[in-house]
Every structure is written in C-alpha cells, then in structure tokens.
C-alpha cells in the first residue's frame, strides 16, 4: 500500500540539494511504496539558486513492470500517490532522468510517473517495434498496470509525438496534454533539413561502442544556455549505452516513415484534449517551420515560447517551464472544454 509522510533530510537520503551540495532547507514530500520507493515532488530553492536532485538517489528509485505485450518498462514514481496522475515521456535516446531538473518545481500534488520508453534506459530493447503507436501502446499498458484511469500526458521531442499519439487513440484516458519541443513534421513534400537532418544522417552511421564524449554526442546534447555538466555527462553515458541498432531502429521504423508520410499532421484533429505547446526560440532541431505545422494543426492550443532557449527548455529554465506547466494542468477548464 502507499504510505505518505513528511520527513526531514536527516531521516532519509537527500534527494534534493542546492547548488552547493547542501540539503535544501525547506520541506520535501517523500512518497514510499514498499520499503524503497522514496521520492520528492517539490523542493523550494533559495532565490536564484535552482534545486538539484541527487542523481544516484534518483536512479535508485527506478522500478520495472512487465507489460502484456511482452515488453518491460522502467519508471520512477514520484509525488503524491493520491494526486492527479501526470506521466512524463522523454525524448529520443533520453531516459526518465530527462525530467530531473524540472521535478523540484512541479506541484507537490501531482502523482508523477517518469517512464523509460522502450529501447531506452532500463526498459526492454527489442529489435522491433519502434513506431509511435508501439510507444504509445506501451504507455497505455503501463497506466493499466499502475491502475491509472486518466492522466495528464507530458512529452518532450519524440516523447511529445508519443503523447500526441496516446491522446489521439485513448482520449478517454487523457486529461490534458503538454508537448515540449514538438513538431507535426515538415509540410507535405518538404524534406527534413537543417541541423536535424545532419544529426539523423550521423545516427545512420553509428556503430557500437558509442563514445559518449565524441563530437557527435557532445553536439547531440549541446545547449545554447548552461546546463549542469554532471547531468549532461550522465545523460550522454546512458545514451551511449543504448545499442546502435536501437538508435537506428527508432529512426528507420518510426521517425523516417512518420516524417515522409505526413501522418502526424493528418491525425492531429483527433487530439481533442486541452493542449499546451512549449518551445525554445533557439531550438536547432525544431525550427520555426517545423513548429508551424503543429500550430496549424492545433489552432486552439496554448503556446509558450521561451526566448533564447534550445531543444530542452526545461533543463535551461526548469522553474519557468514548471510555472507554465503547473498553471496549465491545474487551471479550471473553459466553457466547452477548450484549452485554458
């Protein structure tokens, strides 16, 4: 059973620390599921000093569940187990740790479920299948296994495509949707170009073992504004541990046909849940023309663009992103169910 209690940093291993490495001085909510499911949902930091989650403690909280489709998904449960469920879906070659910078600023009332999608983190790494529908069905089965009837769905990059697909196919399971650094693909007939095309070409040539400190990996994880270097190092190491065949299977089975067919734009009318779109203005992978197809397909969505930020705005300005997400997910719906 779930047990919730408020504890001090002296009672448990500290999950949230300030930038100097000291335990954050204010209350933190820990959630216990069996002996070792402990997690924080909110930590206030001193003005101008972002909260910092201890990465080793975070990684120790990860659990796995075997799904009926034969896959095993890893996830980290955080927050209030009795609160509204919010599932956070990371991007291509990331993992559940993707959300670590954001977590301390999210509402303590949310039941957070941070998932490793198939092929990533500690989840199964099959040779097949990696379409957006395979990913989204895994999410549906995970929510079934956790007893979650309806959830807010937050996705980043590839995770936003998975979130879109989930919301389109299981609208009754979807409360609200947040799509971060997302796109509905290029306009019909237009190829993928720019920085994204360059990275995808390099991914096609990847071979094991992948060097986490190679120029490709440094560029893949680059940011226009500073991000904790230890966090980025850990992310690169985990990304490099994903077999090259999985990098390429996601691209060949999922991304390539998805962009070529225009299917993301065609299915958008089925996304009827209130939706928030978040981008960084300096995102090199999703430039303005790739954002536009999503905006046109979701004309009633709320939009927030963070000036000067890149592909991972919730790493660069986690407090600002969390404020927007918290406000959106907790706002009262407008008449007729339109997005707030």
C-alpha positions in Angstrom: 0.0 0.0 0.0 1.0 3.6 -0.4 2.2 5.4 2.7 2.8 9.2 2.7 4.6 11.1 5.4 6.7 14.2 5.8 10.3 13.6 6.8 13.4 15.7 7.3 16.6 15.4 5.4 18.2 13.8 8.5 15.7 10.9 8.2 16.3 9.9 4.6 19.0 10.1 1.9 18.7 13.6 0.5 17.2 13.7 -3.0 17.2 17.4 -3.4 20.2 19.6 -2.8 21.1 23.2 -3.5 23.8 24.2 -5.9 26.4 24.0 -3.1 25.6 20.4 -2.4 23.8 21.1 0.9 20.4 19.6 1.7 17.7 22.1 0.6 16.4 23.8 3.8 12.7 23.6 3.2 10.2 20.7 3.4 10.3 18.0 0.8 7.5 15.4 0.4 8.7 11.8 0.2 6.4 9.1 -1.1 7.0 5.5 0.0 5.8 2.5 -2.0 7.1 -0.6 -0.1 10.5 -0.2 1.6 12.4 1.7 -1.1 10.1 3.8 -3.2 11.0 7.2 -1.9 10.8 10.4 -4.0 10.4 14.1 -3.9 7.7 16.1 -5.5 8.7 19.7 -4.7 11.7 21.5 -3.2 11.9 25.2 -2.9 15.3 26.6 -3.6 16.9 29.9 -2.4 16.2 32.8 -4.7 18.3 32.4 -7.9 19.6 29.0 -6.9 18.0 26.1 -8.7 17.2 22.9 -6.7 19.4 20.0 -7.6 18.3 16.4 -7.3 20.9 13.8 -6.3 21.3 11.7 -9.5 22.3 8.5 -7.7 19.4 8.6 -5.4 17.0 9.3 -8.3 18.4 6.3 -10.3 17.9 4.0 -7.3 14.1 4.7 -7.3 13.6 3.2 -10.7 11.2 0.2 -10.9 10.1 -2.1 -13.7 6.8 -3.6 -14.8 6.3 -6.4 -17.3 3.6 -5.5 -19.8 1.1 -7.9 -21.6 2.7 -7.1 -24.9 6.0 -8.7 -23.8 7.9 -5.5 -23.1 9.3 -4.4 -19.8 9.1 -0.7 -18.9 11.1 1.1 -16.3 9.7 4.1 -14.5 10.2 6.3 -11.5 7.1 7.2 -9.3 7.2 10.5 -7.5 4.9 12.9 -5.7 1.5 12.4 -4.1 0.2 8.9 -4.9 -3.4 10.1 -4.3 -3.0 13.2 -6.6 -3.8 13.6 -10.3 -1.6 11.4 -12.4 0.9 13.1 -14.7 3.0 10.8 -16.9 6.2 12.4 -18.4 7.6 10.9 -21.6 11.2 11.6 -22.5 12.7 12.1 -26.0 14.8 10.1 -28.4 17.9 8.5 -26.7 17.0 10.0 -23.3 15.5 8.3 -20.2 13.4 9.1 -17.1 16.3 11.2 -15.7 15.5 13.7 -18.5 13.0 15.3 -16.1 15.3 15.6 -13.1 15.8 19.4 -13.5 12.1 20.0 -13.8 10.8 17.8 -11.0 11.6 20.0 -8.0 9.4 22.8 -9.3 6.3 20.8 -10.3 3.3 20.9 -8.0 3.6 18.6 -4.9 0.0 17.5 -5.5 0.8 15.6 -8.7 1.3 11.9 -8.9 4.3 11.8 -11.3 5.2 8.8 -13.4 8.6 9.2 -15.2 9.0 6.5 -17.8 11.8 5.0 -19.8 10.3 4.3 -23.2 11.1 1.0 -24.9 14.6 0.8 -26.2 15.8 3.4 -23.6 17.1 3.4 -20.0 16.3 0.2 -18.2 13.3 -0.7 -20.4 13.4 -3.6 -22.9 15.4 -3.1 -26.1 13.8 -5.3 -28.7 14.9 -5.3 -32.4 11.3 -4.3 -33.2 9.0 -2.4 -33.0 9.5 1.4 -32.7 6.6 3.2 -34.3 4.8 5.9 -32.4 1.9 3.5 -32.0 4.2 0.9 -30.3 5.5 3.5 -27.9 2.0 4.9 -27.1 0.5 1.4 -26.6 3.3 0.7 -24.0 2.2 3.9 -22.2 -1.4 2.7 -22.2 -0.4 -0.7 -20.8 1.8 0.9 -18.1 -1.1 3.1 -16.9 -3.3 0.0 -16.9 -0.7 -1.8 -14.7 -0.5 1.1 -12.3 -4.2 1.4 -12.0 -4.4 4.9 -13.6 -7.7 5.5 -15.4 -6.8 9.0 -16.7 -3.7 11.1 -16.8 -2.2 14.4 -17.9 0.4 13.5 -20.5 3.6 15.5 -20.9 6.1 14.6 -23.7 9.4 16.0 -24.9 10.6 15.7 -28.5 9.9 12.1 -29.5 8.1 11.8 -26.2 5.7 14.6 -27.4 4.9 12.5 -30.5 4.2 9.6 -28.2 2.0 11.9 -26.0 0.1 13.1 -29.1 -0.4 9.5 -30.3 -1.7 8.4 -26.9 -4.1 11.3 -26.7 -5.4 10.7 -30.2 -6.0 6.9 -29.6 -7.2 7.0 -26.0 -8.9 10.3 -25.5 -10.9 8.9 -22.5 -7.6 8.2 -20.7 -6.2 11.7 -21.4 -6.9 14.8 -19.3 -4.6 17.4 -20.7 -1.5 17.3 -22.9 1.8 19.2 -22.8 4.0 18.9 -25.9 7.5 20.2 -25.5 9.9 20.8 -28.5 7.4 19.1 -30.7 6.5 19.1 -34.4 3.9 17.7 -36.8 6.8 17.2 -39.3 7.7 19.1 -42.4 5.0 20.3 -44.8 3.9 17.7 -47.3 6.6 17.2 -49.9 9.3 19.1 -47.9 12.3 17.1 -46.6 13.7 17.1 -43.2 16.5 19.6 -43.3 18.9 21.7 -41.3 20.6 20.5 -38.1 18.0 17.7 -37.5 18.8 16.2 -40.9 22.5 16.4 -40.2 22.2 14.5 -36.9 19.9 11.9 -38.4 22.5 11.2 -41.1 25.1 10.7 -38.4 22.8 8.3 -36.5 22.5 6.1 -39.6 26.3 5.6 -39.4 26.6 4.9 -35.7 28.4 1.7 -34.6 28.9 0.1 -31.3 30.5 1.0 -28.9 29.2 4.6 -29.0 31.7 7.1 -27.5 29.7 9.3 -25.0 32.4 12.0 -25.4 32.6 12.0 -29.2 32.0 15.2 -31.1 28.6 13.8 -32.3 27.5 13.1 -28.7 28.7 16.4 -27.4 26.7 18.2 -30.2 23.6 15.9 -29.7 23.5 17.0 -26.1 24.5 20.6 -26.5 22.5 23.6 -25.2 22.5 27.3 -26.0 22.5 28.1 -22.3 24.4 26.4 -19.4 23.1 23.1 -18.1 24.7 21.1 -15.2 27.7 19.4 -16.8 27.4 16.3 -14.5 23.8 15.9 -15.5 24.8 16.1 -19.2 27.7 13.7 -18.7 25.3 11.1 -17.2 22.8 11.6 -20.0 25.5 11.1 -22.6 26.7 7.9 -20.9 23.2 6.4 -20.7 22.6 7.4 -24.3 25.8 5.8 -25.5 24.7 2.6 -23.7 21.7 2.3 -26.0 22.8 -0.1 -28.8 23.3 1.5 -32.2 20.7 -0.9 -33.6 18.1 0.7 -31.3 19.1 4.3 -32.3 18.7 3.2 -35.9 15.5 1.2 -35.4 13.7 4.1 -33.9 14.8 6.2 -36.8 14.0 3.7 -39.6 10.9 2.2 -38.2 9.5 5.3 -36.5 10.8 8.7 -37.5 11.6 8.3 -41.2 8.2 6.9 -42.2 6.4 9.3 -39.9 8.0 12.4 -41.4 7.7 11.1 -45.0 4.0 10.2 -44.8 2.8 13.4 -43.1 0.8 11.2 -40.7 1.3 13.4 -37.7 -0.5 16.3 -39.4 -3.3 14.1 -40.7 -4.1 12.7 -37.2 -4.0 15.9 -35.3 -7.8 16.6 -35.5 -8.1 13.5 -33.2 -6.2 15.3 -30.4 -9.2 16.9 -28.6 -7.7 17.3 -25.1 -6.7 20.8 -24.0 -3.1 21.1 -25.1 -0.1 23.3 -24.3 2.8 23.7 -26.7 6.3 24.7 -25.4 9.4 25.6 -27.4 12.7 27.3 -27.0 13.2 30.0 -29.6 16.7 28.8 -30.4 15.9 25.1 -30.8 18.2 23.9 -33.6 16.3 20.7 -34.2 12.7 22.1 -34.3 13.0 25.5 -36.1 10.0 27.8 -36.8 8.8 26.0 -39.9 8.6 22.6 -38.1 6.7 24.3 -35.2 4.3 25.9 -37.6 2.8 22.5 -38.8 1.8 21.7 -35.2 0.4 25.2 -34.5 -1.7 25.0 -37.6 -3.0 21.5 -36.7 -3.8 22.6 -33.1 -5.1 26.2 -33.6 -6.7 26.3 -30.1 -3.7 25.1 -28.2 -2.0 27.3 -25.7 1.6 28.3 -26.8 4.6 29.3 -24.8 8.0 30.1 -26.4 10.9 30.7 -24.2 13.2 33.3 -25.7 16.8 32.2 -26.1 16.3 28.6 -25.0 17.0 25.5 -27.0 15.6 22.0 -27.5 15.5 21.2 -23.8 14.0 24.4 -22.2 13.0 22.5 -19.0 16.7 21.9 -18.4 17.7 25.5 -19.1 14.8 27.2 -17.2 13.2 24.5 -15.2 11.4 26.9 -12.8 9.9 28.9 -15.7 8.8 25.8 -17.5 7.3 24.3 -14.4 5.3 27.5 -13.7 3.7 27.3 -17.1 3.0 23.6 -16.8 1.7 23.8 -13.3 -0.7 26.6 -14.3 -1.9 24.8 -17.3 -2.5 21.4 -15.6 -4.3 22.9 -12.6 -6.4 25.6 -14.4 -10.2 25.3 -14.5 -11.4 24.3 -18.0 -13.1 26.9 -20.0 -16.7 26.5 -21.1 -16.9 23.9 -23.8 -13.6 22.2 -22.7 -11.3 24.5 -24.6 -7.7 24.8 -23.6 -7.1 27.4 -20.9 
